[in-house]
């Protein structure tokens, strides 16, 4: 059995890469991932990538932060240490709004930072996982899982027909920077 884990098709042009994606999908070759040095319009739809749910997480972190701060301010100013300032009611909601808003923004930003790191596996200090280092500079790479039941020669021929300038057979998952 081959030790190849991924077959990489390296393209010079994004249009050729998009043509390669079409060609692979017409032949029922599952694409593991696509690496590009810049955003390409329409690639998410072509690869059937679902919309991100990070917006829901941001909303939940904001609600959590706002609720925690509103509860803290309410407890501190109404129950724990009520102070009569100018004859105002202890539970004056307009006084709570600025600090509640600030904590909502704070919790959303910190929560989204941690959620992004968790979802993308980009924790501080971790080496980035890149299939081909040139994909961050000027090349467009299609990665195909080689453990499927399609012969490697067929995938290589499809990539070459689609305009790949280079086809690599990786025996490891990611290239390290060292």
C-alpha positions in Angstrom: 0.0 0.0 0.0 1.2 3.5 -0.8 2.4 5.9 1.9 0.9 8.8 0.0 -1.6 10.7 2.1 -2.4 13.7 -0.2 -2.1 14.5 -3.8 -1.5 18.1 -4.5 -2.2 19.9 -7.7 -0.3 23.1 -8.0 -1.7 25.8 -10.3 -0.3 29.2 -11.4 -3.7 30.8 -12.3 -6.9 30.9 -10.2 -9.0 30.3 -13.3 -7.1 27.1 -14.1 -7.5 26.0 -10.5 -11.3 26.6 -10.7 -11.3 24.5 -14.0 -9.4 21.8 -12.1 -12.0 21.8 -9.3 -14.8 21.4 -12.0 -12.9 18.6 -13.6 -12.3 16.7 -10.4 -15.9 17.1 -9.3 -17.2 15.8 -12.6 -15.1 12.7 -12.1 -16.3 12.3 -8.5 -12.9 12.9 -6.9 -13.4 14.3 -3.4 -11.4 17.4 -2.7 -9.8 17.6 0.7 -9.1 21.4 0.7 -8.0 24.3 -1.6 -5.2 26.7 -0.6 -4.9 30.1 -2.2 -2.8 33.1 -1.5 -5.8 35.4 -1.9 -9.6 35.1 -1.6 -11.3 33.8 -4.7 -14.9 34.8 -5.4 -17.2 31.9 -5.7 -14.9 29.1 -4.5 -17.1 28.5 -1.4 -20.1 27.7 -3.5 -18.1 25.5 -5.8 -16.7 23.5 -2.9 -20.1 23.4 -1.1 -18.7 25.1 2.0 -21.4 26.0 4.5 -21.8 29.5 5.9 -19.9 30.1 9.1 -21.7 29.8 12.4 -19.3 32.2 14.1 -22.0 34.9 14.1 -24.1 32.8 16.4 -21.2 32.3 18.7 -20.6 36.1 18.8 -24.2 36.7 19.6 -24.1 34.2 22.5 -20.8 35.7 23.9 -22.4 39.1 23.8 -25.5 38.0 25.5 -23.5 36.2 28.1 -21.2 39.2 28.8 -24.2 41.6 28.9 -26.1 39.4 31.3 -23.2 38.9 33.6 -22.4 42.6 33.8 -26.1 43.6 34.2 -26.4 41.0 37.0 -23.3 42.2 38.7 -24.2 45.9 38.6 -27.7 45.1 39.8 -26.5 43.0 42.7 -23.8 45.5 43.7 -25.9 48.7 43.4 -29.3 47.4 44.6 -28.6 44.6 47.1 -25.1 44.7 48.3 -24.3 48.4 48.6 -27.3 50.6 47.8 -26.4 54.3 47.7 -29.0 57.0 47.5 -27.6 59.4 44.9 -29.7 62.5 44.3 -32.9 60.7 45.3 -32.7 58.4 42.3 -34.1 54.9 42.4 -31.5 52.2 43.2 -32.6 50.3 40.1 -32.0 53.0 37.5 -31.5 51.1 34.3 -30.1 54.0 32.2 -27.1 54.0 34.6 -26.4 50.4 33.9 -26.4 50.7 30.1 -22.8 52.0 29.4 -21.0 49.5 31.5 -23.2 46.7 30.3 -22.5 47.6 26.7 -18.8 47.7 27.3 -18.8 44.3 28.9 -20.9 43.0 26.0 -18.3 44.1 23.5 -15.4 42.9 25.7 -16.9 39.4 26.1 -17.8 39.2 22.4 -14.2 40.1 21.3 -12.5 37.8 23.7 -15.0 35.0 23.1 -14.6 35.3 19.3 -10.8 35.3 19.6 -10.8 32.1 21.6 -13.5 30.5 19.3 -11.5 31.4 16.2 -8.3 29.8 17.7 -10.2 26.7 18.7 -12.0 26.3 15.4 -9.0 26.9 13.2 -6.4 25.1 15.5 -4.2 28.2 15.4 -3.2 28.5 19.0 -0.4 30.9 19.8 3.0 29.2 19.3 1.7 26.4 17.1 3.3 25.9 13.7 0.8 26.7 10.9 -0.4 23.7 8.9 0.3 24.3 5.2 0.3 21.7 2.5 2.6 23.6 0.2 4.5 26.7 1.4 4.1 28.4 -2.0 0.3 28.5 -1.5 0.9 31.5 0.8 2.8 33.4 -1.9 1.8 32.9 -5.5 0.5 29.3 -6.2 -2.9 27.8 -6.0 -3.1 24.3 -4.5 -5.8 21.6 -4.6 -5.3 18.9 -2.0 -6.9 15.5 -2.6 -7.1 12.8 0.0 -5.1 9.9 -1.5 -6.7 7.2 0.7 -9.8 7.0 -1.5 -10.5 4.3 -3.9 -9.5 6.3 -7.1 -6.1 5.3 -8.6 -3.4 7.9 -8.0 -2.5 7.9 -11.7 -6.1 8.9 -12.7 -6.1 11.8 -10.3 -2.6 12.9 -11.5 -3.8 12.8 -15.1 -7.0 14.8 -14.3 -4.9 17.5 -12.6 -2.5 17.7 -15.5 -5.3 17.9 -18.0 -6.8 20.8 -15.9 -3.6 22.8 -16.2 -1.7 21.9 -13.0 2.0 22.9 -13.4 3.0 20.4 -10.8 1.5 17.3 -9.1 3.0 16.2 -5.8 2.3 13.1 -3.8 2.8 14.0 -0.1 3.6 11.3 2.4 2.9 13.5 5.4 0.0 15.7 6.2 1.6 19.1 6.5 4.9 20.8 5.6 6.7 22.4 8.6 8.5 25.7 8.4 11.7 24.4 10.1 
